[in-house]
């Protein structure tokens, strides 16, 4: 696994929750699991997506795993605060899953593959524990799909620093465009991938707040120290770039980004 480029601060945990809530309809309106089904959520982190999954499918049973004990504790606390009782948390390695073959009816992962050095291998490991005929759902972003106005040299420097820093740590923030071939490479014969575009301007104040101000800008700000350490920006250009990104959430600004959601069925014998 690559290092998590965004870090594990309290601010990052809050950003993940703001992101999940702000994009809930866009990403999850068609994610529902039937009563009695057993669902594995791989890489649950602090539980930002877990809450949505468990709330949307109250009669399904979820096993949510992560490698970080601290993240799991936050996720469990978050679900408890929401009154959700259909989730069990377990510390587990995505590449060495402690479950038997053909165990889960469904598998879900969101913003996980981008942080892995071997994403196709992770998908193959997940396929092993998925029942034949069951589906795996994966959601990923693609930072190369981003367009915004006003666009300045400094805002582009900050944005590209985020992409480059994650790549140097072994991740891939452009992985959304590779989701279909990755699923095929892992052994899923006929994955279905749909783009999920989010667009914000001043006529959409809720998106401007939840997506740009609370999700995108904090995500970029979170790699400041790495970007400067890797000499991807100067302190002056970085600060100006962040100021310019804030202008994309002003009356003069717009912001557009595309996520990709893949659903792939495990072949039956």
CORLINZI-V307103 format. One record per run of one state. SS is the DSSP state (H for helix, E for strand, C for the rest). FROM is the first residue (numbers start at 1). TO is the last residue. If there is no record, write none. Layout:
ss: {SS;SS}
from: {FROM;FROM}
to: {TO;TO}
This chain:
ss: {C;H;C;H;C;E;C;H;C;E;C;H;C;E;C;E;C;E;C;E;C;H;C;H;C;E;C;H;C;E;C;H;C;H;C;E;C;H;C;H;C;H;C;E;C}
from: {1;10;23;24;29;38;43;48;57;61;67;69;82;87;92;93;94;96;97;104;111;113;116;119;129;130;142;143;146;147;150;153;169;175;187;192;202;205;222;224;230;235;248;254;266}
to: {9;22;23;28;37;42;47;56;60;66;68;81;86;91;92;93;95;96;103;110;112;115;118;128;129;141;142;145;146;149;152;168;174;186;191;201;204;221;223;229;234;247;253;265;269}
